[in-house]
């Protein structure tokens, strides 16, 4: 599955429930394999979802606009 990582690992901070749900939904729509890791620390105890780094790179990189799509 390649280099799997959590949103926290990727972003360097907690993603929050809303963003986590958005990323999970996008992964499922694209058929991206996910994993799970158990976490226990002062801020959170439970399961977190892991994604391939390549998917997270794609998800968090803004699309490049074609010059033909510019609004002016």
N, C-alpha and C positions, 0 to 999 in steps of 0.2 A: 504493500500500500504506500510505499514511499515514506517520506518524512511527515509523520502525523504530529499535530500540535493543537493545543486548545486555543481558543480566542484570547485568553489571558496571556498565554505564552507569545502569541503572535503580536498582539497590540501593546503588551507591556502594562496593561491595567485591566480591571474587570470590564467586560463588555456590557453587562446588564441584560436583563431578561428580554427586552424588546429586540435588541440587536441580535442576541443569541437565537431567538426564534426566527428572525429574518434570514440569518445565515443558514440555519438548519433547513429551513424551507427551500432555500435556493439550492442547497446541496442535494436534497431529495429530488427536486424537479430535474436536476441535471444528472441524477443517478450516481452522484459522488459517494464513494464508500466512506463511512464514518466509523469511529471507534469510541470507546468509553474508558475513562480513568476515574478511579475513586480518589477523592481529595479530602483531606482533613487538616484544616488549619484554623487560625483564630477567626477568620472572616467567613469561612464556608466549609461545610461538611456535606459531602454527597458526591454524586456522579457528574462528570463534565464530559462534553462531547469533544472528540478529536477529529480534525480534518486534515487532508493532505495539504502541505504548505503551498503547493502549486495552485490548488483551488482558492486558498485564502489570498494568495498574491493576485489572482485574477479578480476575485470578488472585491478587494479593496483598492484596486488600481482603477482610477477613473478612465472611462473610454476616451480614446483619441478621436477628436472630431475630424472628419474629412473636410477639406476646405470648401467643398461643394455644399456642405451642410451648414455653413456659417450663416447667421441671420442677417448679414448685411452684404 
